[in-house]
Amino acid sequence: MKKSTKFILAGLGAAAVGVTAGMGIGGYISFLVGIKNTDKAKMKAIERSQTQDNNAFNVEWFENLHPEEITMLSDDGLQLRASFLRQPQETGHTVILAHGYHHARMQMIPYAKIFYNMGYNVLMPDARSHGQSEGNLIGFGWLDRRDYVRWVQRAVLLTHPDEKIVLMGISMGAATVIAAAGETDIPSNVVAVIEDSSFNRLDKQFRHRLKRYYHLPSQELAPIASALTKKEAGYSFKEANIQEQIKKVKVPIMFIHGESDRYVPIEMLDDLVEAARVPSRVYLVDRADHVQSLPTNPKRYQEEIKIFLEKYVNEDGRKN
């Protein structure tokens, strides 16, 4: 073999090694950015949830209700924290809220007001690895689904054995409540699910996020990040399939999505609605970006939720 040919082959081999190493590094960074969370980032999320997701009136409203501080252990031993807003008198209705990715329970105060003013007790957990809850590996709704089965059990203990419970979440929290409702051991107290801006499959969502927001080769990096997530957190991106999980849900579902959502494309909503096998209501909000449906039209948002609850929860719409 000629020296020049050997030189070319060696160069190509080195380039291939370099590309492979670069992809490995990129995949690891994607894992660190997407799945890992730090105490510093959690504190910033708490501040953001109080200042950017709320105004002073919302925070004052919340604090004036003197929320109870609730703690609970997850199946894998993490201490999870939540706030509980209790009605002055028993009403028989509780909502459990689920916040979004890299936020905290305070993000849900505007939603808590809607339900509290309708007579619901409100349980507002910090997701694992968020806010004041323990952990540094984000569950993206998949690990959280098991936490929310336990939160339902906790809510029953806080209220009444026959309490009617609604699960409501936004973004990652929306995926959480769908996935939780699809678990075979979800207590029969859960009578409805309201999801706002859930993704359909985590593998698709992660690729979309890498491509749109970081301009990275998503097809190559997402599998690496998924493999690292499987090793470190115990689940792969393909496992977090909300589109399949929703087929197991046995209670009515309300779907909410902004028609201009850039973070979770509206096509993902179509997949979820098509996969659902229970009575449902769809509320699309014109010109609303990701989880901006409530601030875009607060009055209509509340009216749509009220219509859904009056139709299904008051009649207990569990499918037999």
CORNORGI-V286296 format. One record per pair of residues at least 4 apart in sequence whose ideal C-beta (glycine too) atoms are under 8 Angstrom apart, sorted by sequence separation. I is the first residue (numbers start at 0). J is the second residue. If there is no record, write none. Layout:
((I & J) (I & J))
//
This chain:
((0 & 4) (1 & 5) (2 & 6) (3 & 7) (4 & 8) (5 & 9) (6 & 10) (7 & 11) (8 & 12) (9 & 13) (10 & 14) (11 & 15) (12 & 16) (13 & 17) (14 & 18) (15 & 19) (16 & 20) (17 & 21) (18 & 22) (19 & 23) (20 & 24) (21 & 25) (22 & 26) (23 & 27) (24 & 28) (25 & 29) (26 & 30) (27 & 31) (28 & 32) (29 & 33) (30 & 34) (31 & 35) (36 & 40) (37 & 41) (38 & 42) (39 & 43) (40 & 44) (41 & 45) (42 & 46) (43 & 47) (44 & 48) (45 & 49) (46 & 50) (47 & 51) (48 & 52) (49 & 53) (53 & 57) (54 & 58) (55 & 59) (56 & 60) (57 & 61) (58 & 62) (59 & 63) (60 & 64) (62 & 66) (72 & 76) (73 & 77) (86 & 90) (98 & 102) (102 & 106) (107 & 111) (108 & 112) (109 & 113) (110 & 114) (111 & 115) (112 & 116) (113 & 117) (115 & 119) (125 & 129) (126 & 130) (128 & 132) (138 & 142) (139 & 143) (140 & 144) (142 & 146) (143 & 147) (144 & 148) (145 & 149) (146 & 150) (147 & 151) (148 & 152) (149 & 153) (150 & 154) (151 & 155) (152 & 156) (153 & 157) (154 & 158) (155 & 159) (158 & 162) (168 & 172) (169 & 173) (170 & 174) (171 & 175) (172 & 176) (173 & 177) (174 & 178) (175 & 179) (176 & 180) (177 & 181) (178 & 182) (181 & 185) (185 & 189) (199 & 203) (200 & 204) (201 & 205) (202 & 206) (203 & 207) (204 & 208) (205 & 209) (206 & 210) (207 & 211) (208 & 212) (209 & 213) (210 & 214) (216 & 220) (217 & 221) (218 & 222) (219 & 223) (220 & 224) (221 & 225) (222 & 226) (223 & 227) (224 & 228) (225 & 229) (226 & 230) (227 & 231) (228 & 232) (229 & 233) (234 & 238) (235 & 239) (240 & 244) (241 & 245) (242 & 246) (244 & 248) (248 & 252) (256 & 260) (260 & 264) (263 & 267) (265 & 269) (266 & 270) (267 & 271) (268 & 272) (269 & 273) (270 & 274) (271 & 275) (275 & 279) (287 & 291) (291 & 295) (292 & 296) (293 & 297) (296 & 300) (297 & 301) (298 & 302) (299 & 303) (300 & 304) (301 & 305) (302 & 306) (303 & 307) (304 & 308) (305 & 309) (306 & 310) (307 & 311) (308 & 312) (309 & 313) (310 & 314) (311 & 315) (312 & 316) (0 & 5) (30 & 35) (36 & 41) (47 & 52) (48 & 53) (53 & 58) (61 & 66) (72 & 77) (73 & 78) (98 & 103) (114 & 119) (115 & 120) (125 & 130) (127 & 132) (128 & 133) (138 & 143) (155 & 160) (168 & 173) (180 & 185) (198 & 203) (199 & 204) (208 & 213) (210 & 215) (215 & 220) (229 & 234) (234 & 239) (260 & 265) (263 & 268) (287 & 292) (295 & 300) (307 & 312) (308 & 313) (311 & 316) (72 & 78) (73 & 79) (98 & 104) (115 & 121) (125 & 131) (126 & 132) (127 & 133) (128 & 134) (136 & 142) (168 & 174) (179 & 185) (198 & 204) (209 & 215) (228 & 234) (229 & 235) (310 & 316) (71 & 78) (72 & 79) (99 & 106) (114 & 121) (125 & 132) (127 & 134) (128 & 135) (155 & 162) (168 & 175) (209 & 216) (210 & 217) (228 & 235) (245 & 252) (256 & 263) (258 & 265) (272 & 279) (284 & 291) (293 & 300) (70 & 78) (71 & 79) (96 & 104) (98 & 106) (124 & 132) (128 & 136) (129 & 137) (138 & 146) (154 & 162) (168 & 176) (209 & 217) (228 & 236) (257 & 265) (284 & 292) (287 & 295) (292 & 300) (49 & 58) (70 & 79) (98 & 107) (127 & 136) (128 & 137) (155 & 164) (167 & 176) (168 & 177) (180 & 189) (208 & 217) (226 & 235) (256 & 265) (272 & 281) (286 & 295) (287 & 296) (70 & 80) (71 & 81) (97 & 107) (111 & 121) (127 & 137) (128 & 138) (154 & 164) (166 & 176) (207 & 217) (225 & 235) (282 & 292) (69 & 80) (70 & 81) (96 & 107) (126 & 137) (127 & 138) (206 & 217) (209 & 220) (225 & 236) (284 & 295) (68 & 80) (69 & 81) (111 & 123) (126 & 138) (180 & 192) (205 & 217) (206 & 218) (209 & 221) (224 & 236) (225 & 237) (256 & 268) (284 & 296) (68 & 81) (69 & 82) (151 & 164) (166 & 179) (268 & 281) (68 & 82) (69 & 83) (96 & 110) (166 & 180) (254 & 268) (67 & 82) (68 & 83) (96 & 111) (108 & 123) (127 & 142) (151 & 166) (177 & 192) (206 & 221) (221 & 236) (284 & 299) (66 & 82) (67 & 83) (107 & 123) (127 & 143) (176 & 192) (205 & 221) (284 & 300) (66 & 83) (67 & 84) (126 & 143) (176 & 193) (177 & 194) (254 & 271) (66 & 84) (67 & 85) (96 & 114) (176 & 194) (254 & 272) (265 & 283) (282 & 300) (104 & 123) (127 & 146) (147 & 166) (202 & 221) (205 & 224) (64 & 84) (94 & 114) (104 & 124) (126 & 146) (174 & 194) (177 & 197) (205 & 225) (61 & 82) (104 & 125) (173 & 194) (282 & 303) (82 & 104) (103 & 125) (124 & 146) (164 & 186) (173 & 195) (61 & 84) (81 & 104) (124 & 147) (166 & 189) (173 & 196) (174 & 197) (202 & 225) (252 & 275) (280 & 303) (80 & 104) (164 & 188) (165 & 189) (173 & 197) (174 & 198) (92 & 117) (94 & 119) (96 & 121) (98 & 123) (105 & 130) (163 & 188) (164 & 189) (165 & 190) (166 & 191) (167 & 192) (168 & 193) (170 & 195) (252 & 277) (254 & 279) (256 & 281) (258 & 283) (92 & 118) (93 & 119) (94 & 120) (96 & 122) (103 & 129) (104 & 130) (124 & 150) (162 & 188) (164 & 190) (165 & 191) (166 & 192) (167 & 193) (168 & 194) (169 & 195) (170 & 196) (245 & 271) (251 & 277) (252 & 278) (253 & 279) (254 & 280) (255 & 281) (256 & 282) (257 & 283) (258 & 284) (259 & 285) (262 & 288) (263 & 289) (280 & 306) (84 & 111) (92 & 119) (93 & 120) (94 & 121) (95 & 122) (96 & 123) (97 & 124) (98 & 125) (102 & 129) (103 & 130) (161 & 188) (163 & 190) (165 & 192) (166 & 193) (167 & 194) (168 & 195) (169 & 196) (170 & 197) (174 & 201) (248 & 275) (250 & 277) (251 & 278) (252 & 279) (253 & 280) (254 & 281) (255 & 282) (256 & 283) (257 & 284) (258 & 285) (259 & 286) (260 & 287) (261 & 288) (262 & 289) (280 & 307) (90 & 118) (92 & 120) (93 & 121) (94 & 122) (96 & 124) (98 & 126) (101 & 129) (102 & 130) (103 & 131) (122 & 150) (143 & 171) (147 & 175) (151 & 179) (165 & 193) (167 & 195) (242 & 270) (246 & 274) (248 & 276) (249 & 277) (251 & 279) (252 & 280) (253 & 281) (254 & 282) (256 & 284) (258 & 286) (259 & 287) (260 & 288) (261 & 289) (86 & 115) (90 & 119) (93 & 122) (95 & 124) (97 & 126) (147 & 176) (168 & 197) (242 & 271) (245 & 274) (246 & 275) (248 & 277) (251 & 280) (253 & 282) (255 & 284) (257 & 286) (258 & 287) (259 & 288) (260 & 289) (90 & 120) (241 & 271) (245 & 275) (246 & 276) (257 & 287) (280 & 310) (84 & 115) (98 & 129) (122 & 153) (140 & 171) (144 & 175) (147 & 178) (148 & 179) (155 & 186) (205 & 236) (243 & 274) (257 & 288) (86 & 118) (98 & 130) (122 & 154) (139 & 171) (140 & 172) (143 & 175) (147 & 179) (242 & 274) (257 & 289) (86 & 119) (140 & 173) (141 & 174) (155 & 188) (257 & 290) (278 & 311) (86 & 120) (120 & 154) (140 & 174) (144 & 178) (145 & 179) (148 & 182) (151 & 185) (152 & 186) (154 & 188) (202 & 236) (257 & 291) (85 & 120) (122 & 157) (139 & 174) (140 & 175) (143 & 178) (144 & 179) (151 & 186) (201 & 236) (202 & 237) (257 & 292) (84 & 120) (143 & 179) (148 & 184) (200 & 236) (201 & 237) (256 & 292) (83 & 120) (84 & 121) (100 & 137) (120 & 157) (138 & 175) (140 & 177) (141 & 178) (144 & 181) (145 & 182) (148 & 185) (151 & 188) (200 & 237) (201 & 238) (202 & 239) (255 & 292) (83 & 121) (84 & 122) (120 & 158) (140 & 178) (144 & 182) (148 & 186) (151 & 189) (201 & 239) (257 & 295) (278 & 316) (83 & 122) (84 & 123) (100 & 139) (200 & 239) (201 & 240) (82 & 122) (83 & 123) (200 & 240) (201 & 241) (278 & 318) (81 & 122) (82 & 123) (200 & 241) (277 & 318) (81 & 123) (199 & 241) (200 & 242) (81 & 124) (198 & 241) (199 & 242) (61 & 105) (80 & 124) (81 & 125) (197 & 241) (79 & 124) (80 & 125) (126 & 171) (255 & 300) (79 & 125) (97 & 143) (119 & 165) (126 & 172) (58 & 105) (61 & 108) (60 & 108) (79 & 127) (255 & 303) (126 & 175) (48 & 98) (52 & 102) (58 & 108) (61 & 111) (77 & 127) (80 & 130) (97 & 147) (211 & 261) (253 & 303) (57 & 108) (64 & 115) (80 & 131) (114 & 165) (253 & 304) (53 & 105) (57 & 109) (60 & 112) (80 & 132) (95 & 147) (52 & 105) (53 & 106) (69 & 122) (79 & 132) (114 & 167) (48 & 102) (52 & 106) (73 & 127) (78 & 132) (79 & 133) (208 & 262) (253 & 307) (47 & 102) (48 & 103) (53 & 108) (57 & 112) (69 & 124) (77 & 132) (78 & 133) (95 & 150) (47 & 103) (48 & 104) (49 & 105) (52 & 108) (53 & 109) (77 & 133) (95 & 151) (192 & 248) (207 & 263) (251 & 307) (44 & 101) (48 & 105) (52 & 109) (66 & 123) (77 & 134) (110 & 167) (140 & 197) (207 & 264) (44 & 102) (45 & 103) (48 & 106) (192 & 250) (194 & 252) (44 & 103) (95 & 154) (110 & 169) (191 & 250) (192 & 251) (193 & 252) (194 & 253) (196 & 255) (204 & 263) (251 & 310) (45 & 105) (141 & 201) (190 & 250) (191 & 251) (192 & 252) (193 & 253) (194 & 254) (195 & 255) (196 & 256) (251 & 311) (40 & 101) (93 & 154) (140 & 201) (178 & 239) (189 & 250) (190 & 251) (191 & 252) (192 & 253) (194 & 255) (195 & 256) (196 & 257) (250 & 311) (41 & 103) (107 & 169) (139 & 201) (191 & 253) (193 & 255) (106 & 169) (178 & 241) (181 & 244) (204 & 267) (93 & 157) (177 & 241) (181 & 245) (183 & 247) (196 & 260) (203 & 267) (36 & 101) (93 & 158) (107 & 172) (174 & 239) (181 & 246) (182 & 247) (198 & 263) (251 & 316) (178 & 244) (181 & 247) (196 & 262) (197 & 263) (250 & 316) (79 & 146) (174 & 241) (177 & 244) (181 & 248) (196 & 263) (200 & 267) (250 & 317) (91 & 159) (177 & 245) (180 & 248) (199 & 267) (249 & 317) (250 & 318) (81 & 150) (89 & 158) (93 & 162) (95 & 164) (97 & 166) (180 & 249) (198 & 267) (199 & 268) (249 & 318) (89 & 159) (91 & 161) (92 & 162) (93 & 163) (94 & 164) (95 & 165) (97 & 167) (98 & 168) (99 & 169) (100 & 170) (180 & 250) (197 & 267) (74 & 145) (79 & 150) (91 & 162) (92 & 163) (93 & 164) (94 & 165) (95 & 166) (96 & 167) (97 & 168) (98 & 169) (99 & 170) (100 & 171) (177 & 248) (197 & 268) (199 & 270) (73 & 145) (74 & 146) (85 & 157) (91 & 163) (92 & 164) (93 & 165) (94 & 166) (95 & 167) (96 & 168) (97 & 169) (99 & 171) (180 & 252) (199 & 271) (73 & 146) (92 & 165) (94 & 167) (98 & 171) (99 & 172) (83 & 157) (97 & 171) (98 & 172) (197 & 271) (74 & 149) (97 & 172) (177 & 252) (73 & 149) (96 & 172) (97 & 173) (194 & 271) (71 & 149) (97 & 175) (71 & 150) (97 & 176) (95 & 176) (48 & 130) (71 & 153) (69 & 153) (44 & 129) (45 & 130) (44 & 130) (45 & 131) (41 & 128) (41 & 129) (69 & 157) (41 & 130) (41 & 131) (142 & 232) (142 & 233) (36 & 128) (136 & 228) (142 & 234) (170 & 262) (36 & 129) (141 & 234) (170 & 263) (196 & 289) (138 & 232) (177 & 271) (196 & 290) (136 & 231) (137 & 232) (195 & 290) (136 & 232) (138 & 234) (196 & 292) (38 & 135) (141 & 238) (195 & 292) (36 & 134) (37 & 135) (141 & 239) (195 & 293) (36 & 135) (140 & 239) (35 & 135) (36 & 136) (139 & 239) (144 & 244) (35 & 136) (36 & 137) (140 & 241) (34 & 136) (35 & 137) (34 & 137) (33 & 137) (34 & 139) (193 & 304) (193 & 307) (191 & 307) (191 & 308) (170 & 289) (170 & 290) (191 & 311) (169 & 290) (190 & 311) (191 & 312) (190 & 312) (190 & 315) (191 & 316) (190 & 316) (190 & 317) (187 & 317) (165 & 308) (165 & 312) (163 & 312) (163 & 315) (33 & 205) (33 & 208) (29 & 205) (29 & 209) (110 & 293) (29 & 213) (109 & 293) (109 & 294) (29 & 215) (113 & 300) (113 & 301) (117 & 305) (25 & 215) (34 & 224) (25 & 216) (29 & 220) (33 & 224) (99 & 290) (113 & 304) (117 & 308) (29 & 221) (26 & 219) (30 & 223) (34 & 227) (22 & 216) (25 & 219) (26 & 220) (29 & 223) (30 & 224) (34 & 228) (25 & 220) (26 & 221) (29 & 224) (26 & 222) (27 & 223) (22 & 219) (26 & 223) (27 & 224) (30 & 227) (34 & 231) (22 & 220) (25 & 223) (26 & 224) (30 & 228) (34 & 232) (23 & 223) (26 & 226) (27 & 227) (22 & 223) (26 & 227) (30 & 231) (92 & 312))
//
